[in-house]
């Protein structure tokens, strides 16, 4: 597996699993009926943002991540990021590899910290992964996410210095 910058040609492979993750409504604060053009505009970042893909040896895209400044102007030194791994390839270390790559790339790009604004507290795998990569939960916004099965659950704001 390798991680590289995403290209326009990667979008169909990303959308294939992104569509299912978004429509499940369990881990992302995106409308469950987000259209492909809206998803592409929100995910395929332009500079200073970045979008990367995790690709198996045969060229199969199995995961993706995007980074961008968390805020503009005086807040632009803090990065924000989002990650998706194809559920058919979950549990094989792709999320960890993407997380490590994005943290190192953000550091190299000059960011001083990284902040996740909305990690669903019931997404325990992601919370554990981010903690293992040095992130801490700064706070949890109660009932800020409407989970399709668990009802209203909290959203963690997670942070780490770079």
C-alpha positions as CSV (number, residue, x, y, z in Angstrom):
1,X,0.0,0.0,0.0
2,X,1.2,3.5,-0.7
3,X,-0.3,6.9,-0.1
4,X,-0.1,9.6,-2.8
5,X,-1.8,12.8,-3.8
6,X,-5.2,12.2,-5.2
7,X,-5.9,13.0,-8.9
8,X,-9.2,13.7,-10.7
9,X,-9.0,10.2,-12.0
10,X,-9.3,8.8,-8.5
11,X,-12.6,10.5,-7.8
12,X,-14.8,7.6,-9.1
13,X,-13.1,5.1,-6.8
14,X,-13.4,7.5,-3.8
15,X,-17.0,8.2,-4.5
16,X,-17.8,4.5,-4.7
17,X,-17.2,4.0,-1.0
18,X,-17.7,7.6,0.1
19,X,-21.4,7.5,-1.1
20,X,-22.1,4.6,1.2
21,X,-20.3,6.0,4.2
22,X,-22.1,9.4,3.9
23,X,-25.5,7.8,3.3
24,X,-25.1,5.5,6.3
25,X,-25.1,8.7,8.4
26,X,-23.1,7.2,11.3
27,X,-19.7,9.0,11.1
28,X,-19.8,12.2,9.0
29,X,-21.7,15.5,9.5
30,X,-22.7,15.5,5.8
31,X,-26.2,15.4,4.6
32,X,-27.0,11.7,4.0
33,X,-28.2,12.6,0.5
34,X,-25.2,14.6,-0.5
35,X,-24.8,14.7,-4.3
36,X,-21.7,13.6,-6.1
37,X,-20.9,17.1,-7.3
38,X,-21.2,18.5,-3.7
39,X,-19.1,15.7,-2.3
40,X,-16.4,16.1,-4.9
41,X,-16.3,19.9,-4.2
42,X,-16.0,19.3,-0.5
43,X,-13.4,16.5,-0.6
44,X,-11.1,17.2,-3.6
45,X,-9.2,20.1,-1.9
46,X,-7.3,22.9,-3.7
47,X,-4.2,24.4,-2.2
48,X,-3.5,25.0,0.6
49,X,-5.6,21.9,1.1
50,X,-4.7,18.5,0.0
51,X,-6.4,15.2,-0.8
52,X,-4.6,11.9,-0.7
53,X,-5.5,8.3,-1.4
54,X,-4.3,5.0,0.0
55,X,-3.7,2.7,-2.9
56,X,-3.0,-1.1,-2.9
57,X,-0.3,-2.5,-5.2
58,X,-2.8,-3.3,-7.9
59,X,-4.0,0.4,-8.0
60,X,-7.2,-0.1,-6.0
61,X,-8.1,3.0,-4.0
62,X,-8.9,1.8,-0.5
63,X,-8.9,5.0,1.5
64,X,-8.7,8.7,1.3
65,X,-8.0,11.8,3.5
66,X,-8.3,15.5,3.0
67,X,-6.6,18.4,4.9
68,X,-7.1,22.1,4.9
69,X,-6.7,25.0,7.3
70,X,-9.2,24.8,10.1
71,X,-9.9,28.5,9.8
72,X,-8.8,31.3,7.6
73,X,-6.5,34.2,8.5
74,X,-5.0,34.1,12.0
75,X,-6.4,30.6,12.5
76,X,-4.9,29.1,9.4
77,X,-1.9,27.6,11.2
78,X,-4.1,24.8,12.6
79,X,-5.0,22.0,10.2
80,X,-8.2,20.1,9.9
81,X,-8.6,16.7,8.3
82,X,-11.1,14.0,7.4
83,X,-10.6,10.4,6.6
84,X,-12.5,7.6,4.9
85,X,-11.5,4.0,4.4
86,X,-13.5,1.7,2.1
87,X,-15.5,-0.5,4.6
88,X,-14.5,-3.6,2.4
89,X,-10.9,-2.9,3.4
90,X,-11.4,-1.9,7.1
91,X,-9.2,-3.3,9.8
92,X,-6.1,-3.6,7.7
93,X,-4.2,-0.5,8.9
94,X,-5.2,1.9,6.1
95,X,-6.8,4.4,8.5
96,X,-3.6,4.4,10.7
97,X,-1.4,4.8,7.7
98,X,-3.5,7.7,6.4
99,X,-3.6,9.3,9.8
100,X,0.2,9.1,10.2
101,X,0.8,10.4,6.7
102,X,-1.6,13.4,7.1
103,X,-0.1,14.4,10.5
104,X,3.5,14.3,9.0
105,X,2.4,16.1,5.9
106,X,0.6,18.8,7.9
107,X,3.8,19.3,10.0
108,X,5.9,19.6,6.8
109,X,3.4,22.1,5.4
110,X,4.0,24.3,8.4
111,X,0.9,23.7,10.5
112,X,1.4,24.0,14.2
113,X,-1.5,21.8,15.3
114,X,-4.3,19.7,14.0
115,X,-7.9,19.8,15.1
116,X,-10.9,17.6,14.4
117,X,-14.1,19.5,14.9
118,X,-16.6,16.6,14.8
119,X,-15.5,13.1,15.7
120,X,-18.7,11.2,16.5
121,X,-18.3,9.8,20.0
122,X,-19.9,6.4,19.0
123,X,-17.2,6.0,16.3
124,X,-15.0,4.3,18.9
125,X,-12.6,2.9,16.4
126,X,-11.8,6.3,15.1
127,X,-11.6,7.8,18.6
128,X,-9.1,5.1,19.6
129,X,-7.1,5.6,16.5
130,X,-6.8,9.3,16.9
131,X,-5.9,8.9,20.6
132,X,-3.1,6.5,19.6
133,X,-1.8,9.1,17.2
134,X,-1.5,11.7,19.9
135,X,-4.9,13.4,19.7
136,X,-6.8,14.3,22.8
137,X,-10.5,15.0,23.3
138,X,-10.7,18.7,24.3
139,X,-14.4,18.6,24.8
140,X,-17.6,16.8,23.7
141,X,-20.5,18.7,22.4
142,X,-23.5,16.8,23.9
143,X,-26.1,15.6,21.5
144,X,-24.6,17.4,18.5
145,X,-24.9,14.5,16.1
146,X,-28.1,12.6,15.2
147,X,-27.0,9.0,14.7
148,X,-29.5,7.0,12.7
149,X,-29.7,4.2,15.3
150,X,-28.4,5.6,18.5
151,X,-30.2,8.9,18.4
152,X,-28.5,12.1,19.6
153,X,-24.8,11.5,20.6
154,X,-21.9,13.8,21.2
155,X,-19.3,15.1,18.9
156,X,-15.7,15.2,20.2
157,X,-13.4,18.1,19.4
158,X,-9.9,16.5,19.2
159,X,-6.6,18.2,19.0
160,X,-2.8,17.6,18.9
161,X,0.2,19.8,18.5
162,X,2.5,19.1,15.6
